[in-house]
């Protein structure tokens, strides 16, 4: 599947890494020389082959557009800043203030989040390539599977909404195909700064507009079999 997508998008083959997670996550990092696509086990488990392929196509589009190194650098800087809130939590616990869910360490982490999350979110918004919609639309234009893309995004969104309880560094939120960062309690309220736009309905509408253009007699491009899609 990866080899076929590399030919379609005319990009150098990225390295693929699989990691264990209960959250369906996929993102791409790397430099101009080599890219790495990181995929969680959960994403592979919940997506059929056609949906997995279109989601991988989004990552190939990022590589083709050449914004992977920029987003990786932003994730490095923002991720380091955001990690200070976690460091504050562990420092509190090691200092004898209780366990992770006790009031004192949670409050200390809450204060630390209030200090670091605003500059962290500003770095993400200002420095990261605004390519969420572009990748959705670009992958559909090349692959010609708008219904499959819409279905795949809905599946990821619903699974994260219902099952995601893992913590993800908010400084990395711009990398993900679907945002896994959730506000689970008042102590996580700062994470709402990373509720990256566009939302799912906007993304689905943009994909639907591709079909509308096609129905109006505006073919997008030719597929592998030479048929206009």
DADAJO-V135442 format. One record per backbone hydrogen bond with DSSP energy under -1.0 kcal/mol. NH is the residue of the N-H (numbers start at 1). CO is the residue of the C=O. E is the energy in kcal/mol with one decimal. If there is no record, write none. Layout:
BEGIN
NH;CO;E, NH;CO;E
END
This chain:
BEGIN
5;1;-2.2, 6;2;-2.4, 7;3;-1.5, 8;4;-2.1, 9;5;-2.8, 11;6;-1.6, 15;35;-2.6, 17;37;-2.7, 19;39;-2.1, 25;23;-1.1, 27;38;-1.8, 29;36;-2.4, 31;34;-2.6, 36;29;-3.4, 37;15;-2.8, 38;27;-3.1, 39;17;-3.1, 40;25;-2.5, 41;19;-2.1, 44;40;-1.3, 45;41;-2.0, 46;42;-1.9, 47;43;-1.2, 52;48;-2.9, 53;49;-2.4, 54;50;-1.7, 55;51;-1.9, 56;52;-2.4, 57;53;-1.9, 58;54;-1.2, 59;55;-1.2, 60;56;-2.0, 61;57;-2.0, 62;58;-1.8, 63;59;-1.9, 64;60;-2.6, 65;61;-2.5, 66;62;-1.0, 67;62;-1.3, 71;67;-2.2, 72;68;-2.3, 73;69;-2.1, 74;70;-2.1, 75;71;-2.2, 76;72;-2.0, 77;73;-2.3, 78;74;-2.9, 79;75;-2.2, 80;76;-1.7, 81;77;-1.8, 82;78;-2.6, 83;79;-1.6, 84;81;-1.4, 85;82;-1.3, 87;83;-2.3, 88;84;-2.1, 89;85;-1.6, 90;86;-2.4, 91;87;-2.5, 92;88;-2.1, 93;89;-2.1, 94;90;-2.7, 95;91;-1.5, 96;93;-1.5, 97;92;-2.3, 102;99;-1.6, 106;102;-1.7, 107;103;-2.5, 108;104;-2.3, 109;105;-2.4, 110;106;-2.2, 111;107;-2.4, 112;108;-2.3, 113;109;-2.7, 114;110;-1.9, 115;111;-1.3, 116;112;-2.2, 117;113;-2.7, 120;116;-1.9, 121;117;-2.8, 122;118;-2.2, 123;119;-1.9, 124;120;-2.0, 125;121;-2.8, 126;122;-2.6, 127;123;-2.6, 128;124;-1.9, 131;129;-1.9, 135;131;-2.4, 136;132;-2.0, 137;133;-2.8, 138;134;-2.7, 139;135;-2.4, 140;136;-1.8, 141;137;-2.7, 142;138;-1.8, 143;139;-2.9, 144;140;-3.0, 149;145;-2.2, 150;146;-2.5, 151;147;-2.2, 152;148;-2.4, 153;149;-2.5, 154;150;-2.1, 155;151;-2.1, 156;152;-2.3, 157;153;-2.6, 158;154;-2.7, 159;155;-2.1, 160;156;-2.4, 161;157;-2.4, 162;158;-2.1, 163;159;-2.5, 164;160;-1.6, 172;169;-2.0, 173;170;-1.5, 175;172;-2.1, 177;26;-1.6, 188;185;-1.8, 189;186;-1.6, 191;188;-2.4, 192;189;-1.7, 193;190;-1.8, 194;191;-1.9, 195;192;-1.6, 196;194;-2.5, 203;199;-2.0, 204;200;-2.7, 205;201;-2.0, 206;202;-2.1, 207;203;-1.9, 208;204;-2.3, 209;205;-1.8, 212;208;-1.7, 213;209;-2.3, 214;210;-1.9, 215;211;-2.4, 216;212;-1.3, 217;214;-1.6, 218;213;-1.8, 223;227;-2.7, 226;223;-1.7, 229;221;-3.0
END
